[in-house]
Amino acid sequence: MRGRSGWVFRVGLAGTITLYMTPALNDVPVAQFVVAIVAMLGAGAILVLLPGDPLPWPATAAVIVAGPVAVLATHLNFAEGAVRQPWAAFAASYVLAVLAVRGRIVAAWGGAVVVAAAVGFVDIVLDISVGSLFISILALACLAGATVCALILRPTQRSLRLLHDDVAMRAAAEATMAAEHSERVRQLSRLDELARPMLERIARGVELTPADREVCRLLEAELRDGLRAPQLATDQLNAAARGARARGVEVLLLDDGGFAGVTAALRARVLDLAVRELDAANGGSVTIRVLPAGRRNLTTILASAPGGDRRTEIASTGEILVST
């Protein structure tokens, strides 16, 4: 029930229910009429708005109860000369027909029995002649037609659902492949930008000096950071990590995916703290880890130096805790 056709069906069902229920406004007190029409329109709303087939059992129970509630509310009028008409039973039959189409055929027939019992109660126990047998047959005829349609359409619905699931899986697979390709292109471009000059020198057979070997070591570490912690691999943080390593600091960057879903401001705050920690380090080691999503803390920064250790925790709320 999606798109324009779905809305046409929703409006049509609501209009049909209202059309059948309106005559009861002249037969019973307004409060009872309001109870009846709210029950029927509520049942219709449940049927056309809740997703998933078959309809969930709590919703199914609510739809079934709405029918007898509407029937009783539109017939319990003991004023002298009161006129009682069976329109609520007809409205309930349409609601139960939609329930059958939504995959609850047995429950819909159970609801028809309950509505028939309510009509029979009004007709026999209260001695009000509303033609319970005739009304029940008409309601069952409407439900029978919907049941036949549901049984015929069920294989088609199942095939369409499987096709929809297959399309969704294919779309997800294609999106994953596109993301992997984009990441591969990005990594290759970064490798080309960082390592090509040195690789070309090595390919030409140029003898590497100690300074060249140090550059190779720093390049290797930076490339490893890009693979191990892609969300931390910004130009500013890469430069800070390169400088710290050049000063003899052991730098370890880890990304377990906690940046997914955080605000850009919080991510920028974490990166700024990491850069400042790296710039301040002159020895020892610095470990920066983005924790998995769902943890209380978003990131931890552990700086170990000869003078002592310092641990900085950045919570998912942005709160910062520093301990030594």
URBELBEL-V553180 format. One line per field, one symbol per residue. phi: phi as a letter, one per 20 degrees, with the letter a starting at -180 (. if undefined). A space follows every 10 residues. Layout:
phi: ???
This chain:
phi: .dmfffffff ffffffffff eggffedcgg ffffgfffff fffffgfedf encffgfgff ffffffffff fffececdff mfdcceffff ffffffffff ffndffffff ffffffffff fffefelded mgffffffff ffffffffff ffeggfffff ffffffffff ffffffffff ffffffffff fffedggfff ffffnffeeg ffffffffff ffffgfeebf feeegfffff ffffffenee dcdccdnfff neffffffff fffffffffe ecambcddce fffnffeebc cdddcgepdc ddddffenfd cdcc
